[in-house]
């Protein structure tokens, strides 16, 4: 795929149409691609080398480890997402990132971000929109951990993933490829893997969602939205929901 038509360009174009010069800048930003194997740590908590990354292909997760060895997954970067961008401003990464599948990433030094913000203020605004959207997702995940039931939280996560993947043309029909196993979902939702298995069965028995061979198939979109209380505004901004 041409960098001009990359997931990042598609994502930022959804906020504001980018000019040819801005698209060229994005293409240059993504020129140095690097392949990483599944389960590779990309950024570790406490890292201070002032770099961000763009996920070009594959899936990743961001997480924090706790002293007892547990892991809380904070979110799932998808193609077109920045990883560790906030750490450039904080000067230290406050959590870790790792690939979940084989992935392609691009390293973004701090000075390149500075140059873009100075030379392309409209593109900078689009990047800030992407950062704000990421923060809004963290808020929704916090609500799922604290106030949504297990089945509501998993339904909400599937809807969010589907909408995000749709934005970068990675949804086919009523479903999407999803490499998240029950242990990963458990660490994201604050549940046990056994509980996740039970909830997946409930979603399937209600005719809402089925998960098979790493594919999520949504059978009843309206019913799933009603169950989750899903409002896509935090992903769409003021654009009409798709």
N, C-alpha and C positions, 0 to 999 in steps of 0.2 A: 504493500500500500504506500502510495506517495505520502510524504510527511504533510503535504498541503491538505490531504484528505485523511489525516491521521485521526484517531479517536480524540486526541486533545483538541485539534482544530474543530472537529464536529461539536464537541462539548462547548467550547468557548463561542463558536458561531451561534449556538442556540441562545446565548445571552445577548449578543450584539454581532451583526454581520461584520466580519473582519475584512479589511482592505487587502489588496494584493501585497503591499509592503508588510503588513502585519502578518499575513500568512507566510510570507518569505522568512520573516523573523522567526516564526514558530518552527518552520522547517529547518532552519539553521540550528535552532535550539535543540532539536531532536536528532541531529545528524549522527551523533556518536552513540550508536546503539550497542548494548551489551547483553548477552544472553546469560541468564542465571538458572541454575537447576532448581527444581522444587525443593522447598524447605531450606532455602538459603537465607541467612540473615543479611538484610540489606542495610539497615540502620539499627544500631543498638542504643538502648537507653543510656544517656550520659555522654553520647558522642558529641564532639566539639569541633569537627572539622569544617563546619559551615557549608554543607552541600545539601541540595535537595535532589529528588529523583522524579522522573516521569515514568509511570508504568505504561508501556506501549502494548504489550501482549501478556495474557495470562492473568492470574488472580494472586492477590497478596492479602495479608492481614496485618493490622497494627494492634499492639497488645502491651500490657504491662504484666510482669511477673511479680508475685508476692512472696514473702520470705518462706512460706510453707511449701513452695513449689507450684502453687496454683497459677493459673493464667486467666486474665480477663481480656478477652478480645474486644477492642474498642470499635473496630470497623473493618471493612473489606475494601481496600482500594481496587478499582477496576480499570481497564484500559482507558487512558485519557486523564487519569487522576495524578496529581502531584503527591509525593510522599516526602514528609519531613520539611515542607516549605515553611511551616511556622517555626521550626527549629533554627532557621537562618536568623530570624528576628530574636528568638530567645537565647541564641548562641549555644544552647545545649539541647539535645533531643530529650524530651520528657517521656518518651516511650519508644518501643522497638517496632521495626517493620521486617517482615519476612515474606518470601514468596510461598504460596501454597501449591502452585503448579510450576512447571517450566515457564519461564517468563522472559520478556525482553524489556530492559529498562534503559533510561538515558540519565546520565549524571548531569546535574545543573549546578555549577559553582555559584557562589554568592555574587561574585562580580557580574555574572551574566544577568541575574535578576535585577541588580542595580542598574545595569545598562538599559534593560528593557523598560524599566519604570521611568527612566529619564527620557528615552528616545520615543517610546510608544505609550503615552499615557492612557489611551483608550484600551489598548491591549492590557495594560496594567490593571485597569478597572475590571476587565473581564476575569483576570486571574484572581483579583480580590473577591469577585463574585463567587468563583469556584471555591475559594477558601471559606467564604461565609456559608456556602452551601454545605461544605464538609462539617462546619461547626453546627449547623442546623440538624444534620444527621446525628451528631453526637447527642444533642438534646433529645431527639426522638428515641435513641437507644437508651438513654437514661430513664426516660418515661417507661419504656418497655421493662427495664430491670426493676423499677420501683413500683409501678402501678398497673401495668397490663398483666393479665393472666398469661400463663405459658402459651396457650393456644393463640391468644391475641398477639403476643409478641412475635411468635414465629410467623403468623400470617402477615403481620406488618413488615417483617424482614423480607419475606418473599416478594411482597408487592414493591417494596423499595428497590430491591435488587433488579426486579424485572423492569421497572421504570428507568433506572439508571442504565441498564444494558440496552434498552430500547433507544436511548439517546445516542448511542454510538453504534447502532445497527447490529447488535449482537443478540437480538431476540428473533426467534423463528416461530411464526404462528402464535400459538397460545403458550409457548414455553421457552425455556432457555437452558443452556448447559450450566451446570452448577457443581463444582468439585467439593462442596462443603459436606463433610461427613458428620455423623451424629456427635462426635466428640468436639469438632470445631464449632458446630451450632450450639452445643452445650456451653462451651466457654464464652460464646458471644451472648447467650441469653441468661447466664447464671443458673443453669440447670444441670442435672446429671444426664449422661448419655441415655440412660434407661428412660428418663422422663421425656427426653426429646423423641425417642422411639415411640413412646405412647402417644405423644401429641401428633406426630406424623401419621400415625394410624387413625387418630380421630379426624384429622383433616381429610384423609382419604375416604373414611367411612361416611363423612358428611357430603362427599362429592365435590369438594372444593379444590383440593390440590393432591397430586400424586408425585412421588419422587422415585424414579427408577433409572438405573444405569447412568447416574450423574446428570439426569435431566429433570427439571422441575416443570410440570405441566399444570397449568391453572385451568380447571374445568368450569369454574363459576366465578368469574371476576367480580361481579356485583356482590355476590354472597361473601366472597373473601374480604372485599372492602368493608362491607357492613360489619362483619365479625371483628375486623381489626380497628374499626373506627378510623379508617385511613383517609387522610386529607393530604393531597399531594402538593399543597401550596409551598411547603418548605423546600421542595425540589424544583418547582416550576417558577417560583417568584410570581410575577404578575402575568405570566404567559398562560393561556388556557391549558387545562390538563389534556393529555393525549390519551 
